[in-house]
Amino acid sequence: MSITAASPLVPNWYKPKSSGPEDTARFRVRGLSTTELLDVTASAITSEDEDGNPRLRYGSASMCVAIGAGLVGWEGFNTADGMPSEFPQNAKQKVNTLGPVLAPEIFWEILGASSLVEEQRKN
């Protein structure tokens, strides 16, 4: 019996929670590799919460790293004037095209996809 490495790197389609039932847009996201996750963390801002515990705050640099690597495509996503939006290759262009509502939602989806679920860990 061979052991198969679980991989969060396999892309999946994601339909945003912020979308309505009539929205057809969906986004192809994958989890991040270890080095990509380290880059996201290295780009984060370190601060302390009210109890003095360390806390990471993710800014635009972290978002660009995660979305740049983890968002690999989309379909049914239109510009403000209703035209199909081309998928950019540049990370900043991806973030700017998504805008202030979708970019954070997709960022967190990518980070969530980067973690193995318990069933994957058992394999």
C-alpha positions as a Markdown table, in Angstrom:
| # | Residue | x | y | z |
|---|---|---|---|---|
| 1 | Met | 0.0 | 0.0 | 0.0 |
| 2 | Ser | 1.4 | 3.4 | -1.0 |
| 3 | Ile | 1.0 | 6.6 | 0.9 |
| 4 | Thr | -0.5 | 9.5 | -1.2 |
| 5 | Ala | 0.4 | 13.0 | -0.1 |
| 6 | Ala | -2.6 | 15.1 | 0.5 |
| 7 | Ser | -2.4 | 18.3 | -1.5 |
| 8 | Pro | -4.3 | 21.6 | -0.9 |
| 9 | Leu | -2.8 | 22.7 | -4.2 |
| 10 | Val | -5.5 | 21.1 | -6.3 |
| 11 | Pro | -7.7 | 23.9 | -7.6 |
| 12 | Asn | -11.5 | 23.9 | -6.8 |
| 13 | Trp | -14.3 | 26.2 | -7.9 |
| 14 | Tyr | -15.5 | 28.6 | -5.3 |
| 15 | Lys | -18.8 | 30.6 | -5.4 |
| 16 | Pro | -18.6 | 33.6 | -3.1 |
| 17 | Lys | -20.9 | 33.8 | -0.1 |
| 18 | Ser | -21.4 | 37.5 | -0.9 |
| 19 | Ser | -22.9 | 36.6 | -4.3 |
| 20 | Gly | -26.6 | 36.5 | -4.9 |
| 21 | Pro | -28.6 | 33.5 | -6.4 |
| 22 | Glu | -28.6 | 35.1 | -9.8 |
| 23 | Asp | -24.8 | 35.6 | -9.9 |
| 24 | Thr | -23.0 | 33.1 | -12.1 |
| 25 | Ala | -19.4 | 34.2 | -11.2 |
| 26 | Arg | -17.2 | 31.5 | -9.7 |
| 27 | Phe | -13.5 | 31.5 | -8.9 |
| 28 | Arg | -10.9 | 28.8 | -9.3 |
| 29 | Val | -8.8 | 28.8 | -6.1 |
| 30 | Arg | -6.2 | 26.5 | -4.7 |
| 31 | Gly | -4.4 | 26.3 | -1.4 |
| 32 | Leu | -0.9 | 27.7 | -1.0 |
| 33 | Ser | 2.3 | 25.8 | -0.8 |
| 34 | Thr | 4.4 | 26.0 | 2.4 |
| 35 | Thr | 6.7 | 28.6 | 1.0 |
| 36 | Glu | 3.8 | 30.7 | -0.3 |
| 37 | Leu | 2.2 | 30.5 | 3.1 |
| 38 | Leu | 5.4 | 31.7 | 4.7 |
| 39 | Asp | 5.5 | 34.6 | 2.2 |
| 40 | Val | 1.9 | 35.6 | 3.2 |
| 41 | Thr | 2.9 | 35.5 | 6.9 |
| 42 | Ala | 6.2 | 37.4 | 6.3 |
| 43 | Ser | 4.1 | 40.1 | 4.6 |
| 44 | Ala | 1.7 | 40.4 | 7.5 |
| 45 | Ile | 1.8 | 43.2 | 10.0 |
| 46 | Thr | 2.6 | 42.0 | 13.6 |
| 47 | Ser | 0.8 | 43.8 | 16.4 |
| 48 | Glu | -0.6 | 42.9 | 19.8 |
| 49 | Asp | -4.1 | 42.5 | 21.0 |
| 50 | Glu | -5.5 | 44.2 | 24.1 |
| 51 | Asp | -4.0 | 41.4 | 26.3 |
| 52 | Gly | -0.5 | 41.8 | 24.8 |
| 53 | Asn | -0.7 | 38.6 | 22.7 |
| 54 | Pro | 0.9 | 38.7 | 19.2 |
| 55 | Arg | -1.5 | 39.1 | 16.4 |
| 56 | Leu | -1.1 | 39.0 | 12.6 |
| 57 | Arg | -2.9 | 41.5 | 10.5 |
| 58 | Tyr | -2.9 | 40.8 | 6.8 |
| 59 | Gly | -2.5 | 43.8 | 4.5 |
| 60 | Ser | -2.4 | 44.3 | 0.8 |
| 61 | Ala | 1.1 | 42.7 | 0.5 |
| 62 | Ser | -0.2 | 39.5 | 2.1 |
| 63 | Met | -3.4 | 39.6 | 0.0 |
| 64 | Cys | -1.4 | 40.0 | -3.2 |
| 65 | Val | 0.8 | 37.0 | -2.4 |
| 66 | Ala | -2.1 | 34.8 | -1.6 |
| 67 | Ile | -4.4 | 35.9 | -4.4 |
| 68 | Gly | -1.5 | 36.0 | -6.9 |
| 69 | Ala | -0.7 | 32.4 | -6.2 |
| 70 | Gly | -4.0 | 30.9 | -5.1 |
| 71 | Leu | -6.5 | 32.4 | -7.6 |
| 72 | Val | -5.9 | 30.6 | -10.8 |
| 73 | Gly | -9.0 | 31.6 | -12.8 |
| 74 | Trp | -12.6 | 32.7 | -12.9 |
| 75 | Glu | -15.6 | 32.5 | -15.1 |
| 76 | Gly | -18.8 | 34.5 | -15.3 |
| 77 | Phe | -17.1 | 37.5 | -13.6 |
| 78 | Asn | -18.1 | 40.7 | -15.2 |
| 79 | Thr | -16.8 | 44.3 | -15.1 |
| 80 | Ala | -19.0 | 47.1 | -13.7 |
| 81 | Asp | -20.4 | 47.7 | -17.2 |
| 82 | Gly | -21.4 | 44.1 | -17.6 |
| 83 | Met | -18.6 | 43.0 | -19.9 |
| 84 | Pro | -16.7 | 39.7 | -19.2 |
| 85 | Ser | -13.7 | 40.5 | -17.1 |
| 86 | Glu | -10.4 | 39.1 | -18.4 |
| 87 | Phe | -8.3 | 37.2 | -15.9 |
| 88 | Pro | -5.1 | 39.1 | -15.1 |
| 89 | Gln | -1.8 | 37.4 | -14.4 |
| 90 | Asn | -0.5 | 40.1 | -12.2 |
| 91 | Ala | -1.3 | 39.7 | -8.5 |
| 92 | Lys | -2.1 | 43.4 | -7.9 |
| 93 | Gln | -4.4 | 43.5 | -10.9 |
| 94 | Lys | -6.2 | 40.4 | -9.6 |
| 95 | Val | -6.8 | 42.1 | -6.2 |
| 96 | Asn | -7.8 | 45.4 | -7.8 |
| 97 | Thr | -10.2 | 43.7 | -10.2 |
| 98 | Leu | -11.8 | 41.8 | -7.4 |
| 99 | Gly | -12.4 | 44.9 | -5.3 |
| 100 | Pro | -12.8 | 45.5 | -1.6 |
| 101 | Val | -15.6 | 43.0 | -1.0 |
| 102 | Leu | -14.5 | 40.0 | -3.1 |
| 103 | Ala | -10.7 | 40.2 | -2.5 |
| 104 | Pro | -10.8 | 39.6 | 1.2 |
| 105 | Glu | -13.4 | 36.9 | 0.9 |
| 106 | Ile | -11.3 | 35.0 | -1.7 |
| 107 | Phe | -8.1 | 35.7 | 0.3 |
| 108 | Trp | -9.7 | 33.8 | 3.3 |
| 109 | Glu | -11.0 | 31.0 | 1.1 |
| 110 | Ile | -7.4 | 30.5 | -0.2 |
| 111 | Leu | -6.0 | 30.5 | 3.3 |
| 112 | Gly | -8.7 | 28.0 | 4.4 |
| 113 | Ala | -7.9 | 25.8 | 1.4 |
| 114 | Ser | -4.3 | 25.8 | 2.4 |
| 115 | Ser | -5.0 | 23.8 | 5.5 |
| 116 | Leu | -5.5 | 20.0 | 5.4 |
| 117 | Val | -8.8 | 18.8 | 6.9 |
| 118 | Glu | -8.7 | 16.0 | 9.4 |
| 119 | Glu | -9.6 | 13.4 | 6.8 |
| 120 | Gln | -6.7 | 14.4 | 4.6 |
| 121 | Arg | -4.3 | 14.3 | 7.5 |
| 122 | Lys | -5.3 | 10.6 | 8.2 |
| 123 | Asn | -4.4 | 9.7 | 4.6 |
